[in-house]
Amino acid sequence: MRIIGIDPGLTRCGVGIVTAGASRKVAFEHVEVLRSAADRPLPERIHRIGSSIERLLDGEKPAGIALERVFAQDNVASVMGVAQISGVVMYLAEERGIPVALYTPNEVKAQVTGYGSADKAQVTTMVTRLLGLAAPPKPADAADALALAITHAWHLGRGGAATRMERFDRSAAAPGGETPAQRAWREAESKLGRRRGARS
């Protein structure tokens, strides 16, 4: 079973492909980092990354996609880039009938290293070891994408559903219908608004 892990981003988008076997065995297939220049118009950048993802999906024909879940940080521009590419991935996957699973960074770290607060170096080391690579995948976006693919391969190996997006969103929703990710996005936008107000 071929799994594609995608670490979404507008400047750099990591894509890692593994084949899942029995007894949690995973085999390395491919890894690359898609890029778009920060000085180019936004539509052009989204199209560039999207076209490359489309090429990979059509060429590799994966059984599933593991996508890093959007989370908030102080760099709102970066969060928006991640969200934009995540939307492109979901659209292309749905169009092809490929199930998508969402994982938070901590979920991936816990699965691959056994420690939810592991740093990027620890994740890279474990990915290199698990896949038997001759050298660590670089940059970090490449290692993160492979870690996502490994996490999903193990999830499916335990009998998990091919997609957990709808179930995750429903179970995580607050009484008011807002998920933690949506709440974090709103708080990040609010923080940006306060900074703009302070400068004006």
Secondary structure as UniProt FT lines:
FT   STRAND          2..7
FT   STRAND          12..20
FT   TURN            23..24
FT   STRAND          26..35
FT   TURN            38..39
FT   HELIX           42..60
FT   STRAND          64..68
FT   HELIX           76..96
FT   STRAND          100..103
FT   HELIX           105..113
FT   TURN            116..117
FT   HELIX           120..131
FT   HELIX           140..157
FT   TURN            158..159
FT   HELIX           165..172
FT   TURN            175..176
FT   HELIX           180..199
//
